[in-house]
Amino acid sequence: MPLSATRLKHRFLVEYPINASPKILYPYLATASGLEQWFCQSVKVEGSHLFNFVWDNQPHYAEMASHRTNRSVRFVFLDDDRRPLADANYLDFLIEESQLTQEVYLRVLDYSEETDTVELREMWDSLMQKLREQVGG
């Protein structure tokens, strides 16, 4: 494969304090109605684990590859034919709660071709502001 056809992936990891319990926060990360309120233009669920995320009127299909209630969710993005890709983009949401301070944090791992860390940080900061407005935190 020519080098120009190879798309390098970038792991962007960021953590945000959220003033909401894991039980309140989780549905905003794992359900279409919750995600629609802060994450993208619209979300439709097809079948039990296939999500259609719409940004700028463009569909992006992802499979909910794993989830642990009130703890974590992973979305693995699919090709245009809704099939798995080798080295696919994915998005992890991990809810962590400090046993010592009772503070709740949302850790986001964005694995994609986007390499501009400043742009990613600004995008996630903006999304987290919208999420905090929804959950009251």
N, C-alpha and C positions, 0 to 999 in steps of 0.2 A: 504494500500500500504506500503510495507516495506520501511524503511527510506533510504536504499541504492538505491532504485528506484526513490526517489524524487530528482529532480535536482534543486538546489537552483539557483535563478536568481539574477543577479547583474545589477544595474543601473549605468552606467558609463556616466557621463555628462562632456563635455569639450567644450570650446568656443575658436574660433580662429578669429583674425582680418584678413579680406580679403580685399585686395585693388582692389575691383571690385564692380560695382553697382549690386543691386539685380537682375536687368533685365539681366545682363550678366551672373551672377552666377547661377540663377535658372535652366537653361537648363542642366547644368552640374550635377544637383541633381535629375532631374525629367525625363530625357530622356535616352533611351538606349545608343544612340551615345555619349551623354555627360558623363554618368557614366563609359562607357568603357574607356574613356580617362584617368581616374585617379583612379577609385574605384575597378575594378576587371578585370579579364582576358577577359571576354566578357559578353554581356548582350543581351538577346533576349526578345522581348515583344510578348506575346501570348494573343490575345484578347485585350481588352482595358486597363485592369489593372493588368494583370499577367506578372510578370517579372521573367526571368530565369537568375540569377547571376551565373557566372562560376568562381570558384576559384580552382586552382590546378586540372583543368579538371573535377571538380565535380559540378553538377548542384545544385543550391539552389533556390527554388521557393519562391517568395514573391508576395504579393498583394499590389499594391499601395492603401492603405486603405483610405488615405486622402491627399489632396494637396490644397494649396492656391497659385495661380500664383504669382511668385516673392516673396514668403513669407515662405512656408513650404511644406514638403513632409514627409509622413510616409509610410514605408514599413513594412508589417507584414509577417513574414516568415511562410510557410506552411509545411505540412508533405510531405513525398516522393510521396504521391498520390495527391498532390496539394490540400489538404483539410486543413481547419483551425484547429489549435491546441488550446487547453485550455492553457492559460498563455504562449502564443507564444512569441518567440523572435521578437523584432521589432527594427527599426532604424528610428529615427526622425532627420530630418535636418530642422533647423529653421534659417531663415535669419533675422537678426535684424540690424536696422540702427539707429544710434544715431542722433536724431534731432538736438542736440546741436553741435556735432563735425562732423557730416556727415560720421562718420566711419561706416563701415559695418562689422558685425561679423557673423560667422557661428557657431551656437550652435548644437552640435551633442549629441544625447542621444542614447546610445547603450545598449539595454536591452537583456542580453543573459546569458548563463551559464559561460561565461568567467569571472573569478574573479580576475585574476592577473592584478591589476591596472597599474603596471609598464609596463607590456607587452601591455596592451590596449593603454596606453599613447604613447608608442613608435610606435605602429601600426598607430594610428590616426595622430601623428605628421608626419610620413612618407607619409601617404595618403594626408594630407593637403599640404605638400610640393609639391606633384605632382599636386594637384588641383591649387595651386597658380601659378605654372609654366604654366598651361593651360590657366588660366584667366588673366595672366599678373600681378597678385597681390601677 
